[in-house]
Amino acid sequence: MKFGVLGKSLPHTYSPQIHKAFADYEYTVLERTEEQVNALFEGAEGLDGFNVTIPYKKLAASLCTELSEEVKELGAANTIVKLPGGGYKGYNTDVFGFTYMLQSAGIEVTGKRCLILGTGGASVAVEYALKKMGAAKIDFCSRSGKINYENVYELAADTQIVVNATPVGMF
């Protein structure tokens, strides 16, 4: 069996070491340009599945043969599994992981104003989870958005929960 992690630049990843410690299968780093991503979904590399990270979660969802319900709603997939008849199915495990993390930490979202830093594939999963958990208001902060890093303290001063969904800190 052959698996991997797909992203544009992955010098920070510990995924191969983690998988090697817990399982007996091949797990590799798949650093690819956007143009090279299509080949993965055409089965050219013989993968049984792969994880998807920055910046390909939305692209991965668009290239899957089948989608889980969450990916249909979000348009972003981070876990890809080969289908028995060919093609791949996309799942989004970010929603479950983020929800579990908040619940485990005892963070109550209901009725609170939340601010998500970033607008990429992870941010849509975070927004989805926050909505399901009853957040009162959800804003986004990005480099060029209505709320940006120049005005965030002015426009989002009453934010109660801040979530980092940017690549900052991924090294």
BARONU-695568 format. One line per field, with one value per residue: residue in one letter; residue number from 1; x, y, z of N, C-alpha, C, O in turn. Coordinates in nm, 3 decimals. Each point is the difference from the previous one (the first is absolute). Layout:
// residues N
rest: (a; ...) $
nr: (NUM; ...) $
n.px: (X; ...) $
n.py: (Y; ...) $
n.pz: (Z; ...) $
ca.px: (X; ...) $
ca.py: (Y; ...) $
ca.pz: (Z; ...) $
c.px: (X; ...) $
c.py: (Y; ...) $
c.pz: (Z; ...) $
o.px: (X; ...) $
o.py: (Y; ...) $
o.pz: (Z; ...) $
This chain:
// residues 171
rest: (m; k; f; g; v; l; g; k; s; l; p; h; t; y; s; p; q; i; h; k; a; f; a; d; y; e; y; t; v; l; e; r; t; e; e; q; v; n; a; l; f; e; g; a; e; g; l; d; g; f; n; v; t; i; p; y; k; k; l; a; a; s; l; c; t; e; l; s; e; e; v; k; e; l; g; a; a; n; t; i; v; k; l; p; g; g; g; y; k; g; y; n; t; d; v; f; g; f; t; y; m; l; q; s; a; g; i; e; v; t; g; k; r; c; l; i; l; g; t; g; g; a; s; v; a; v; e; y; a; l; k; k; m; g; a; a; k; i; d; f; c; s; r; s; g; k; i; n; y; e; n; v; y; e; l; a; a; d; t; q; i; v; v; n; a; t; p; v; g; m; f) $
nr: (1; 2; 3; 4; 5; 6; 7; 8; 9; 10; 11; 12; 13; 14; 15; 16; 17; 18; 19; 20; 21; 22; 23; 24; 25; 26; 27; 28; 29; 30; 31; 32; 33; 34; 35; 36; 37; 38; 39; 40; 41; 42; 43; 44; 45; 46; 47; 48; 49; 50; 51; 52; 53; 54; 55; 56; 57; 58; 59; 60; 61; 62; 63; 64; 65; 66; 67; 68; 69; 70; 71; 72; 73; 74; 75; 76; 77; 78; 79; 80; 81; 82; 83; 84; 85; 86; 87; 88; 89; 90; 91; 92; 93; 94; 95; 96; 97; 98; 99; 100; 101; 102; 103; 104; 105; 106; 107; 108; 109; 110; 111; 112; 113; 114; 115; 116; 117; 118; 119; 120; 121; 122; 123; 124; 125; 126; 127; 128; 129; 130; 131; 132; 133; 134; 135; 136; 137; 138; 139; 140; 141; 142; 143; 144; 145; 146; 147; 148; 149; 150; 151; 152; 153; 154; 155; 156; 157; 158; 159; 160; 161; 162; 163; 164; 165; 166; 167; 168; 169; 170; 171) $
n.px: (0.085; -0.157; 0.154; -0.172; 0.195; -0.219; 0.181; -0.064; -0.084; 0.149; 0.079; -0.196; -0.029; -0.182; -0.100; 0.151; 0.077; -0.120; 0.005; 0.177; -0.035; -0.114; 0.152; -0.148; 0.071; -0.049; 0.184; -0.143; 0.212; -0.194; 0.223; -0.180; 0.067; -0.034; 0.178; 0.140; -0.090; 0.003; 0.209; 0.020; -0.068; 0.198; 0.052; 0.017; -0.118; -0.186; -0.074; 0.097; 0.187; -0.164; 0.196; -0.172; 0.174; 0.075; -0.156; 0.074; 0.002; 0.069; 0.216; 0.102; -0.044; 0.136; 0.164; -0.102; 0.071; 0.130; -0.220; 0.172; -0.114; 0.132; 0.066; -0.148; 0.001; 0.138; -0.050; -0.050; 0.173; -0.073; -0.207; 0.206; -0.211; 0.182; -0.063; -0.157; -0.168; 0.102; 0.199; -0.078; 0.059; -0.157; 0.196; -0.171; 0.221; 0.015; -0.145; 0.025; 0.140; -0.084; -0.134; 0.094; 0.091; -0.136; -0.077; 0.140; -0.021; -0.160; 0.078; -0.047; -0.096; -0.089; -0.095; 0.128; 0.104; -0.070; 0.198; -0.086; 0.157; -0.045; 0.117; 0.165; 0.144; 0.203; 0.072; 0.056; 0.206; 0.173; 0.038; 0.095; 0.223; 0.131; 0.021; 0.146; 0.191; -0.066; 0.155; 0.079; 0.215; -0.054; 0.181; -0.003; 0.166; -0.014; 0.129; -0.135; 0.024; -0.208; -0.014; 0.088; 0.170; -0.118; -0.145; 0.163; 0.192; 0.042; 0.099; 0.209; -0.044; -0.179; 0.179; -0.148; -0.071; 0.196; -0.072; 0.152; -0.075; 0.144; 0.088; -0.129; 0.219; -0.046; 0.068) $
n.py: (-0.117; 0.102; 0.065; 0.140; 0.110; 0.054; 0.035; 0.200; 0.045; -0.157; 0.204; 0.105; -0.059; -0.016; 0.120; 0.095; 0.197; 0.180; 0.088; 0.130; 0.207; 0.102; 0.066; -0.154; 0.212; -0.051; 0.093; 0.080; 0.063; 0.103; -0.003; 0.125; -0.034; 0.219; 0.101; 0.049; 0.196; 0.145; 0.074; 0.174; 0.200; 0.060; 0.073; 0.213; 0.093; -0.019; 0.207; -0.056; 0.123; 0.150; 0.043; 0.107; 0.067; 0.117; 0.115; -0.193; 0.124; 0.210; 0.054; 0.000; 0.180; 0.170; -0.050; 0.090; -0.210; -0.037; 0.036; 0.052; -0.111; -0.114; -0.202; -0.164; -0.075; -0.169; -0.205; -0.112; -0.032; -0.119; -0.062; -0.073; -0.033; -0.133; 0.086; -0.099; 0.148; 0.056; 0.083; 0.210; -0.098; 0.153; 0.014; 0.007; -0.037; 0.127; -0.065; -0.190; -0.003; 0.095; -0.115; -0.152; 0.086; 0.056; -0.157; -0.066; 0.145; -0.130; -0.055; 0.167; -0.150; -0.176; 0.043; -0.166; 0.177; -0.056; -0.055; 0.032; -0.109; 0.173; -0.022; -0.072; -0.133; 0.071; 0.161; -0.090; -0.087; 0.137; 0.082; -0.132; -0.023; 0.155; -0.025; -0.147; 0.118; 0.057; -0.055; 0.130; -0.022; 0.018; 0.034; 0.141; -0.140; 0.193; -0.134; -0.160; -0.116; -0.090; -0.222; 0.196; -0.075; 0.070; -0.140; -0.147; 0.115; 0.067; -0.109; -0.020; 0.219; 0.009; 0.024; -0.158; 0.000; -0.059; 0.038; -0.127; 0.153; 0.081; 0.092; 0.179; 0.021; 0.070; 0.036) $
n.pz: (0.000; -0.127; 0.151; 0.037; -0.020; -0.009; -0.127; 0.078; 0.203; -0.064; -0.045; -0.020; -0.214; 0.131; -0.162; -0.136; 0.073; -0.057; -0.206; -0.038; 0.078; -0.165; -0.149; -0.070; 0.005; -0.211; 0.088; -0.153; -0.031; 0.054; -0.002; 0.049; -0.214; -0.010; -0.092; 0.165; 0.058; -0.170; -0.017; 0.140; -0.076; -0.083; 0.207; -0.067; 0.165; -0.122; -0.037; 0.197; -0.004; 0.037; 0.101; 0.096; -0.127; 0.174; -0.107; 0.085; 0.185; -0.028; 0.005; 0.200; 0.125; -0.046; 0.144; 0.178; 0.043; 0.180; 0.044; 0.136; 0.158; 0.142; -0.071; 0.039; 0.212; 0.056; -0.077; 0.189; -0.141; 0.178; -0.064; -0.054; -0.075; 0.013; -0.197; 0.124; 0.008; 0.191; -0.056; -0.009; 0.196; -0.054; 0.110; 0.146; -0.017; -0.186; -0.160; -0.119; -0.177; -0.186; -0.139; -0.136; -0.188; -0.171; -0.141; -0.161; -0.172; -0.091; -0.202; 0.143; -0.135; 0.104; -0.202; -0.077; 0.100; -0.207; 0.086; -0.206; 0.120; -0.140; -0.192; 0.133; -0.111; 0.061; -0.136; -0.196; -0.006; -0.035; -0.204; -0.152; 0.017; -0.096; -0.223; -0.087; -0.010; -0.208; -0.150; 0.164; 0.061; -0.218; 0.129; -0.176; 0.053; -0.115; -0.122; -0.086; 0.189; -0.010; 0.033; 0.068; -0.125; -0.178; -0.105; -0.041; 0.006; -0.209; -0.171; 0.078; 0.005; -0.134; -0.134; -0.066; -0.215; 0.095; -0.211; 0.105; -0.148; 0.154; -0.187; 0.045; -0.031; -0.208; 0.208) $
ca.px: (-0.085; 0.080; -0.070; 0.089; -0.055; 0.010; 0.004; 0.091; 0.132; -0.020; 0.123; -0.033; -0.088; 0.045; -0.095; 0.061; 0.052; -0.115; -0.060; 0.094; -0.002; -0.126; -0.056; 0.095; -0.029; 0.080; -0.060; 0.099; -0.029; -0.038; 0.009; -0.040; -0.056; -0.142; -0.012; 0.035; -0.100; -0.091; 0.056; -0.032; -0.140; -0.013; 0.056; 0.133; 0.102; -0.042; -0.027; -0.124; -0.061; 0.095; -0.047; 0.019; 0.023; 0.013; -0.126; -0.075; -0.123; -0.113; 0.030; -0.020; -0.144; -0.051; 0.053; -0.047; -0.111; -0.108; 0.026; -0.079; -0.098; 0.068; 0.075; -0.100; -0.037; 0.114; 0.084; 0.141; 0.027; 0.136; 0.030; -0.040; 0.008; -0.023; -0.122; 0.024; -0.019; 0.079; -0.031; 0.024; -0.104; 0.053; -0.058; 0.057; 0.014; 0.029; -0.118; 0.000; 0.118; -0.014; -0.108; 0.051; 0.097; -0.072; -0.073; 0.098; 0.057; -0.107; -0.029; -0.140; -0.012; -0.137; -0.027; 0.121; 0.053; 0.124; 0.079; 0.087; 0.111; 0.023; -0.119; 0.028; -0.077; -0.025; -0.094; -0.138; -0.032; -0.014; -0.127; -0.105; -0.006; -0.046; -0.144; -0.069; 0.012; -0.083; 0.064; -0.091; 0.050; 0.130; 0.067; 0.127; 0.106; 0.100; 0.086; -0.070; -0.143; -0.065; 0.079; 0.135; 0.096; 0.018; -0.115; -0.063; -0.021; -0.111; -0.125; -0.034; 0.048; -0.083; 0.011; 0.021; 0.079; 0.080; 0.052; 0.101; -0.012; 0.101; 0.120; 0.093; 0.034; 0.015; 0.139) $
ca.py: (0.117; 0.121; 0.120; 0.115; 0.131; 0.088; 0.144; 0.072; 0.006; -0.078; -0.031; -0.004; -0.112; -0.118; -0.106; -0.132; -0.058; -0.040; -0.119; -0.112; -0.044; -0.065; -0.091; -0.064; 0.027; 0.110; 0.133; 0.089; 0.142; 0.028; 0.143; 0.013; 0.124; -0.016; -0.075; -0.140; -0.061; -0.080; -0.134; -0.082; -0.041; -0.089; -0.128; -0.018; -0.038; -0.123; 0.025; -0.051; 0.114; 0.102; 0.118; 0.121; 0.120; 0.128; 0.074; -0.081; -0.063; 0.032; -0.066; -0.143; -0.026; 0.012; -0.109; -0.130; -0.067; 0.004; 0.089; -0.017; 0.108; 0.123; 0.058; 0.060; 0.130; 0.087; 0.017; -0.020; -0.137; -0.017; -0.142; -0.058; -0.146; -0.064; -0.080; -0.133; -0.001; 0.107; 0.133; 0.027; 0.066; 0.102; 0.019; 0.112; -0.035; 0.122; 0.036; -0.085; 0.030; 0.131; -0.011; -0.082; 0.080; 0.098; -0.070; -0.055; 0.111; 0.064; 0.131; 0.012; 0.089; 0.048; 0.140; 0.083; 0.054; -0.069; 0.055; -0.099; 0.059; -0.076; -0.030; -0.117; -0.123; -0.030; 0.098; -0.038; -0.106; 0.065; 0.074; -0.101; -0.053; 0.106; 0.017; -0.116; 0.010; 0.111; 0.132; 0.111; 0.073; -0.050; 0.090; -0.045; 0.099; -0.040; 0.112; 0.096; -0.005; 0.113; 0.004; -0.039; 0.011; 0.142; 0.053; -0.106; 0.041; 0.097; -0.059; -0.125; 0.015; -0.075; -0.143; -0.081; -0.117; 0.020; -0.126; 0.017; -0.095; 0.041; -0.083; 0.051; -0.095; -0.135; -0.030) $
ca.pz: (0.000; -0.016; 0.041; 0.009; 0.034; -0.116; 0.025; -0.089; 0.064; 0.122; 0.075; 0.142; 0.034; 0.072; -0.034; -0.025; 0.124; 0.082; -0.060; 0.013; 0.140; 0.036; -0.102; -0.090; -0.140; -0.053; 0.015; -0.058; -0.017; -0.139; -0.032; -0.140; -0.049; -0.032; -0.125; 0.026; 0.087; -0.083; -0.022; 0.118; -0.009; -0.115; 0.043; -0.058; 0.099; 0.069; 0.141; 0.058; 0.065; 0.044; 0.073; -0.080; 0.079; -0.070; -0.020; -0.096; 0.050; -0.090; -0.127; 0.019; 0.000; -0.137; -0.083; 0.050; -0.066; 0.098; 0.112; 0.122; 0.015; 0.045; -0.111; -0.090; 0.056; 0.021; -0.118; 0.037; 0.045; 0.052; 0.004; -0.128; 0.005; -0.129; -0.009; -0.057; -0.145; -0.063; 0.048; 0.141; 0.078; 0.088; 0.132; 0.074; 0.141; 0.076; 0.078; 0.119; 0.082; 0.062; 0.098; 0.111; 0.074; 0.082; 0.105; 0.095; 0.077; 0.075; -0.058; -0.037; -0.115; -0.012; 0.030; 0.000; -0.125; -0.035; -0.109; -0.064; -0.075; -0.122; -0.081; -0.082; 0.020; 0.142; 0.056; -0.027; 0.096; 0.131; -0.004; 0.004; 0.136; 0.090; -0.024; 0.059; 0.146; 0.047; 0.010; -0.028; -0.116; -0.046; -0.094; -0.055; -0.014; -0.098; -0.044; -0.086; 0.027; 0.068; 0.124; -0.039; 0.109; 0.031; 0.073; 0.079; 0.139; -0.002; -0.047; 0.069; 0.138; 0.095; -0.029; 0.120; -0.037; -0.121; -0.053; -0.104; -0.111; -0.097; 0.010; 0.100; 0.104; -0.057; -0.033) $
c.px: (0.089; -0.086; 0.098; -0.072; 0.031; -0.003; 0.098; 0.143; -0.013; 0.128; -0.025; -0.072; 0.072; -0.087; 0.067; 0.052; -0.115; -0.061; 0.090; -0.002; -0.123; -0.052; 0.110; -0.045; 0.087; -0.077; 0.105; -0.049; -0.023; 0.000; -0.027; -0.043; -0.148; -0.021; 0.026; -0.105; -0.095; 0.049; -0.029; -0.142; -0.028; 0.063; 0.140; 0.104; -0.042; -0.028; -0.133; -0.076; 0.106; -0.072; 0.031; 0.017; 0.018; 0.075; -0.102; -0.132; -0.120; 0.020; -0.025; -0.148; -0.056; 0.044; -0.047; -0.118; -0.125; 0.042; -0.086; -0.096; 0.067; 0.078; -0.095; -0.039; 0.116; 0.080; 0.147; 0.016; 0.143; 0.040; -0.058; 0.024; -0.036; -0.126; 0.029; -0.011; 0.080; -0.048; 0.025; -0.119; 0.066; -0.079; 0.059; 0.002; 0.035; -0.117; -0.002; 0.116; -0.012; -0.107; 0.047; 0.098; -0.069; -0.071; 0.095; 0.060; -0.106; -0.035; -0.144; -0.014; -0.137; -0.014; 0.120; 0.037; 0.136; 0.067; 0.093; 0.107; 0.028; -0.131; 0.022; -0.087; -0.030; -0.104; -0.145; -0.045; -0.022; -0.133; -0.118; -0.018; -0.054; -0.150; -0.078; 0.001; -0.072; 0.067; -0.099; 0.040; 0.138; 0.052; 0.129; 0.096; 0.102; 0.081; -0.077; -0.150; -0.053; 0.065; 0.137; 0.095; 0.033; -0.113; -0.066; -0.029; -0.115; -0.133; -0.042; 0.044; -0.079; -0.003; 0.032; 0.085; 0.070; 0.058; 0.100; -0.015; 0.093; 0.118; 0.101; 0.021; 0.022; 0.144; 0.068) $
c.py: (0.123; 0.124; 0.117; 0.124; 0.093; 0.146; 0.064; 0.001; -0.065; -0.029; -0.018; -0.129; -0.113; -0.121; -0.135; -0.068; -0.050; -0.128; -0.122; -0.057; -0.083; -0.101; -0.054; 0.015; 0.118; 0.131; 0.101; 0.144; 0.027; 0.151; 0.015; 0.141; -0.025; -0.084; -0.150; -0.074; -0.090; -0.143; -0.093; -0.056; -0.088; -0.136; -0.027; -0.048; -0.120; 0.016; -0.061; 0.110; 0.100; 0.110; 0.121; 0.118; 0.120; -0.014; -0.078; -0.060; 0.026; -0.067; -0.150; -0.036; 0.002; -0.115; -0.140; -0.052; 0.005; 0.091; -0.037; 0.119; 0.131; 0.065; 0.062; 0.139; 0.098; 0.031; -0.017; -0.141; -0.010; -0.146; -0.065; -0.151; -0.056; -0.086; -0.134; -0.005; 0.104; 0.136; 0.011; 0.067; 0.097; 0.013; 0.127; -0.036; 0.122; 0.038; -0.080; 0.037; 0.132; -0.003; -0.076; 0.080; 0.102; -0.066; -0.055; 0.108; 0.073; 0.138; 0.000; 0.108; 0.066; 0.145; 0.093; 0.050; -0.064; 0.067; -0.108; 0.075; -0.090; -0.034; -0.119; -0.119; -0.032; 0.095; -0.037; -0.112; 0.059; 0.076; -0.097; -0.054; 0.104; 0.025; -0.113; 0.006; 0.123; 0.134; 0.109; 0.074; -0.055; 0.096; -0.064; 0.117; -0.056; 0.121; 0.106; 0.002; 0.126; 0.021; -0.054; 0.028; 0.144; 0.052; -0.099; 0.044; 0.099; -0.070; -0.127; 0.001; -0.082; -0.151; -0.076; -0.124; 0.030; -0.136; 0.031; -0.111; 0.042; -0.095; 0.048; -0.102; -0.143; -0.024; -0.055) $
c.pz: (0.000; 0.029; 0.003; 0.047; -0.117; 0.043; -0.096; 0.055; 0.138; 0.079; 0.150; 0.042; 0.074; -0.034; -0.030; 0.127; 0.089; -0.054; 0.014; 0.142; 0.034; -0.101; -0.090; -0.145; -0.044; 0.013; -0.041; -0.006; -0.149; -0.024; -0.149; -0.031; -0.031; -0.125; 0.022; 0.085; -0.079; -0.017; 0.118; -0.011; -0.121; 0.030; -0.048; 0.100; 0.085; 0.147; 0.042; 0.074; 0.040; 0.077; -0.086; 0.095; -0.093; -0.132; -0.081; 0.048; -0.091; -0.136; 0.011; -0.003; -0.142; -0.090; 0.043; -0.083; 0.088; 0.115; 0.120; 0.010; 0.041; -0.113; -0.102; 0.048; 0.004; -0.127; 0.028; 0.056; 0.050; 0.013; -0.125; 0.006; -0.137; 0.007; -0.067; -0.152; -0.074; 0.048; 0.150; 0.065; 0.096; 0.128; 0.061; 0.148; 0.086; 0.090; 0.131; 0.093; 0.074; 0.110; 0.124; 0.086; 0.091; 0.117; 0.106; 0.088; 0.083; -0.051; -0.052; -0.106; -0.006; 0.044; -0.004; -0.139; -0.024; -0.119; -0.051; -0.078; -0.118; -0.069; -0.092; 0.038; 0.144; 0.058; -0.025; 0.094; 0.139; 0.006; 0.013; 0.141; 0.098; -0.016; 0.066; 0.154; 0.056; 0.019; -0.041; -0.127; -0.035; -0.105; -0.047; -0.007; -0.100; -0.043; -0.077; 0.023; 0.063; 0.136; -0.038; 0.116; 0.037; 0.090; 0.096; 0.144; 0.012; -0.032; 0.074; 0.146; 0.100; -0.027; 0.128; -0.026; -0.131; -0.040; -0.110; -0.103; -0.114; 0.011; 0.105; 0.111; -0.051; -0.046; 0.122) $
o.px: (0.108; -0.106; 0.120; -0.120; 0.115; -0.086; 0.070; 0.096; -0.075; 0.014; 0.083; -0.015; 0.113; 0.012; -0.046; -0.016; 0.012; -0.027; -0.048; 0.015; 0.004; -0.094; 0.112; -0.052; 0.058; -0.117; 0.110; -0.119; 0.082; -0.106; 0.074; -0.049; -0.042; -0.092; -0.057; 0.002; -0.040; -0.080; -0.022; -0.024; -0.105; 0.000; 0.049; 0.098; 0.072; 0.024; -0.098; -0.118; 0.119; -0.119; 0.094; -0.075; -0.028; 0.107; -0.078; -0.055; -0.081; -0.096; -0.059; -0.039; -0.086; -0.061; 0.029; -0.080; -0.111; 0.118; -0.116; 0.015; -0.036; 0.000; 0.032; -0.016; -0.018; 0.055; 0.084; -0.075; 0.092; 0.115; -0.121; 0.108; -0.099; -0.021; 0.087; 0.076; -0.016; -0.113; 0.046; -0.076; 0.100; -0.123; 0.105; -0.103; 0.007; 0.021; -0.013; -0.019; 0.035; 0.021; -0.025; -0.004; 0.036; 0.008; -0.028; 0.034; 0.033; -0.051; -0.035; 0.040; -0.013; 0.039; -0.013; -0.033; 0.087; -0.068; 0.078; -0.031; 0.032; -0.107; -0.070; -0.102; -0.110; -0.076; -0.086; -0.116; -0.091; -0.071; -0.092; -0.113; -0.084; -0.070; -0.100; -0.089; 0.002; -0.047; -0.077; -0.085; 0.080; -0.064; 0.053; -0.040; 0.047; -0.030; 0.032; -0.073; 0.075; 0.032; 0.014; -0.043; 0.070; 0.022; -0.104; -0.103; -0.066; -0.100; -0.116; 0.038; 0.053; -0.086; 0.081; 0.067; -0.063; 0.057; -0.032; 0.029; -0.030; 0.007; 0.102; -0.096; 0.031; 0.024; 0.119) $
o.py: (0.002; 0.018; -0.019; -0.002; 0.012; 0.041; -0.069; -0.020; 0.048; -0.110; -0.057; -0.024; -0.037; -0.105; -0.101; -0.121; -0.105; -0.093; -0.111; -0.121; -0.081; -0.073; 0.050; -0.095; 0.070; 0.008; 0.003; 0.028; -0.038; 0.061; -0.053; 0.073; -0.116; -0.081; -0.083; -0.123; -0.105; -0.093; -0.120; -0.116; -0.064; -0.089; -0.112; -0.064; -0.039; -0.093; 0.002; -0.015; -0.030; 0.023; -0.002; 0.016; -0.009; -0.061; 0.061; -0.085; -0.090; -0.053; -0.060; -0.099; -0.080; -0.023; -0.098; 0.078; 0.020; 0.020; -0.040; 0.099; 0.107; 0.122; 0.103; 0.091; 0.119; 0.109; 0.046; -0.042; 0.052; -0.030; 0.009; -0.045; 0.039; -0.074; -0.007; -0.072; 0.016; 0.015; -0.095; 0.072; -0.033; -0.002; 0.047; 0.003; -0.011; 0.046; 0.058; 0.016; 0.008; 0.053; 0.041; -0.009; 0.014; 0.047; 0.010; -0.025; 0.091; 0.083; -0.078; 0.115; 0.111; 0.038; 0.117; -0.061; 0.001; 0.053; -0.058; 0.081; -0.118; -0.004; -0.014; 0.015; -0.047; -0.039; 0.028; -0.003; -0.042; -0.009; 0.024; -0.010; -0.031; 0.022; 0.024; -0.054; 0.022; 0.081; -0.018; 0.040; -0.030; 0.023; -0.091; 0.113; -0.113; 0.112; 0.118; 0.057; 0.093; 0.112; -0.113; 0.047; 0.025; 0.086; 0.030; -0.038; 0.008; 0.024; -0.041; -0.103; -0.037; -0.071; 0.043; -0.050; 0.039; -0.071; 0.072; -0.116; -0.021; -0.082; -0.065; -0.051; -0.090; -0.026; -0.033) $
o.pz: (0.059; -0.059; -0.016; 0.028; -0.043; 0.077; -0.075; -0.074; 0.085; 0.053; 0.069; 0.120; -0.032; 0.063; 0.054; 0.016; 0.063; 0.075; 0.024; 0.020; 0.092; 0.031; -0.003; -0.060; 0.083; -0.036; 0.055; 0.013; -0.084; -0.009; -0.083; 0.086; -0.007; -0.006; -0.071; 0.006; 0.049; 0.001; -0.020; 0.032; -0.009; -0.085; 0.012; -0.038; 0.092; 0.078; -0.075; 0.031; -0.001; -0.017; -0.080; 0.097; -0.120; -0.001; -0.075; -0.070; -0.022; -0.057; -0.090; -0.061; -0.035; -0.105; -0.067; -0.052; -0.049; 0.025; -0.016; -0.071; -0.051; -0.012; -0.059; -0.081; -0.025; -0.014; -0.077; 0.089; -0.063; 0.036; -0.024; 0.037; -0.061; 0.095; -0.086; -0.065; -0.121; 0.045; 0.063; -0.065; 0.064; 0.000; -0.044; 0.067; 0.122; 0.112; 0.108; 0.120; 0.117; 0.109; 0.113; 0.123; 0.117; 0.114; 0.120; 0.116; 0.076; 0.076; -0.088; 0.021; -0.052; 0.110; 0.035; -0.101; 0.087; -0.088; 0.076; -0.087; 0.017; 0.062; -0.101; 0.067; 0.030; 0.088; 0.083; 0.041; 0.072; 0.099; 0.077; 0.049; 0.084; 0.099; 0.068; 0.065; 0.121; 0.079; -0.094; -0.079; 0.088; -0.103; 0.064; -0.027; 0.015; 0.041; 0.009; -0.082; 0.030; 0.039; -0.047; 0.106; 0.098; 0.085; 0.058; 0.055; 0.104; 0.068; -0.007; 0.056; 0.105; 0.052; 0.082; 0.091; -0.098; 0.082; -0.094; 0.028; -0.117; 0.092; 0.020; 0.058; 0.078; -0.118; -0.005) $
